[in-house]
């Protein structure tokens, strides 16, 4: 099934099998993907065996710059800047370390719960080739994508965490924004 969650459309597996999902925009551009659930599905990238303290400080300067750029964007759009939440920083870094190239809602929700964040959240993911100017590239990608932009400037949010992983010339970036008094359905 395809369901809307906040400002995103999400494919939800209801059972084993294969489905082709096609999406189009108002300009008539379209794309499709095949989703396979069950034993024939390709394996997702493995998560690190444990979250050591070194991985939490990886790319810290890039992560701090991402937060600065996100808060600058929020302020320019009339919403308050967000303070850093360590639990969301931990969850976002755990997800970026998994090197996902698409959202894994259950794993993202579990990462937030495991890190101790008690509420629901919005999240953005971007992946690109190269490692230069990573913070600016990540935030620009989100600014130029309407759904990601809306998550970034959501006035309901009260805190932020980001994660950055650079591996084999590819940069994986996550942004988690906390939404108090909401529910993490995957925790």
Helices and strands as residue ranges (DSSP letters): E 2-5, E 8-11, E 17-24, E 30-37, H 53-57, H 60-76, E 83-84, H 86-97, H 105-114, E 120-129, H 134-143, H 146-152, E 157-167, E 170-179
